[in-house]
Amino acid sequence: MLYLETPPRLIETKIFSSMPDQLRRKGVRTEWADANRPGHPTDCFIEGPSFDADGNLYIVDIPFGRIFKIAPDGQWSLAVEYEGWPNGLKISAEGRILVADYIAMASWSWTRKRAA
């Protein structure tokens, strides 16, 4: 049994942003989706959120090898697309984006351009 001296306080939440329909890959099958979500349509599977110093949120879309940037105003843009299954990312203090990739069994990085 869990004992809490004071009960946790409820925090009101709301949806910040949702993937725009034009970025979803509806009706497209991938090996990742077939192995991890058999029988379920998978138009995206996002993970690995990380903020940069400018307040942009970066996320990976595993089955389609994409990395998106979501601006502080909630606007989405494609940062990178490649043959792979990015499974998470981290942004260093210097601005390098480090990506773990399942299919390559490796990690790689790139340096993003800072806002002017």
C-alpha positions in Angstrom: 0.0 0.0 0.0 1.3 3.4 -0.9 1.2 6.0 1.9 1.3 9.7 1.2 1.2 12.2 4.0 -0.4 14.7 1.7 -2.3 13.6 -1.4 -0.8 14.6 -4.7 -2.3 17.8 -6.1 -4.1 17.7 -9.4 -2.5 19.7 -12.2 -4.7 21.0 -15.0 -3.3 20.0 -18.4 -4.2 20.7 -22.0 -3.0 19.6 -25.4 -0.2 21.9 -26.6 -0.1 20.6 -30.2 -1.1 17.6 -32.3 0.6 16.3 -35.4 -1.0 17.9 -38.4 -2.8 15.5 -40.7 -0.6 16.3 -43.7 2.4 14.9 -41.8 0.7 11.6 -40.9 1.5 8.6 -43.1 -1.9 7.1 -43.4 -2.1 3.7 -45.1 1.7 3.2 -45.2 3.0 0.0 -43.7 6.5 -0.3 -42.2 8.5 -3.2 -40.8 8.6 -1.4 -37.5 4.8 -1.1 -37.3 4.3 -4.7 -38.5 6.6 -6.0 -35.7 5.5 -3.7 -32.9 1.8 -3.0 -33.6 0.6 -5.9 -35.8 -2.9 -5.4 -37.1 -3.0 -1.7 -36.0 -2.8 1.2 -38.4 0.2 3.3 -37.5 0.5 6.7 -39.2 3.1 7.9 -36.7 4.7 6.8 -33.4 6.3 9.7 -31.7 8.8 9.5 -28.8 11.9 11.1 -27.4 10.9 14.7 -26.6 13.7 17.1 -25.9 13.7 20.9 -25.9 16.5 23.1 -27.3 17.7 26.4 -25.9 15.3 28.3 -28.0 12.2 26.5 -26.6 11.6 24.3 -29.7 10.5 20.7 -28.9 12.1 18.0 -31.0 10.5 14.5 -31.3 11.2 11.3 -33.2 8.7 9.4 -35.4 10.1 5.9 -35.1 8.5 3.9 -38.0 9.1 6.6 -40.6 12.7 7.7 -39.7 11.6 11.3 -39.1 12.5 14.0 -36.6 10.2 16.9 -36.1 10.7 20.3 -34.6 7.7 21.9 -32.8 8.1 25.6 -32.4 7.0 27.4 -29.2 3.8 28.5 -31.0 2.9 24.8 -31.7 3.9 24.8 -35.5 5.4 21.6 -36.8 8.3 21.3 -39.3 10.3 18.3 -40.5 13.9 18.6 -39.3 15.2 15.4 -40.8 14.0 12.2 -42.5 16.2 9.2 -43.2 16.2 5.4 -43.5 16.1 4.3 -39.9 14.1 4.0 -36.7 15.1 6.9 -34.4 14.2 5.8 -30.9 15.0 8.9 -28.9 17.1 12.1 -28.9 18.8 14.5 -26.6 20.0 18.0 -27.2 23.3 19.0 -25.7 24.1 22.4 -24.2 26.1 23.2 -27.3 23.1 22.5 -29.5 24.1 19.1 -30.9 21.2 16.8 -31.4 22.1 13.2 -30.4 19.9 10.5 -31.9 19.6 6.8 -30.8 18.6 4.6 -33.7 17.3 1.1 -33.3 17.8 -0.1 -36.9 21.3 1.1 -37.2 22.1 0.0 -33.6 24.0 3.2 -33.3 23.7 6.8 -32.5 24.5 9.9 -34.5 24.3 13.6 -34.1 24.0 16.9 -36.0 24.3 20.5 -35.0 21.1 22.5 -35.6 21.2 26.1 -36.7 20.4 28.5 -33.9 17.8 31.1 -34.3 19.1 34.5 -35.3 
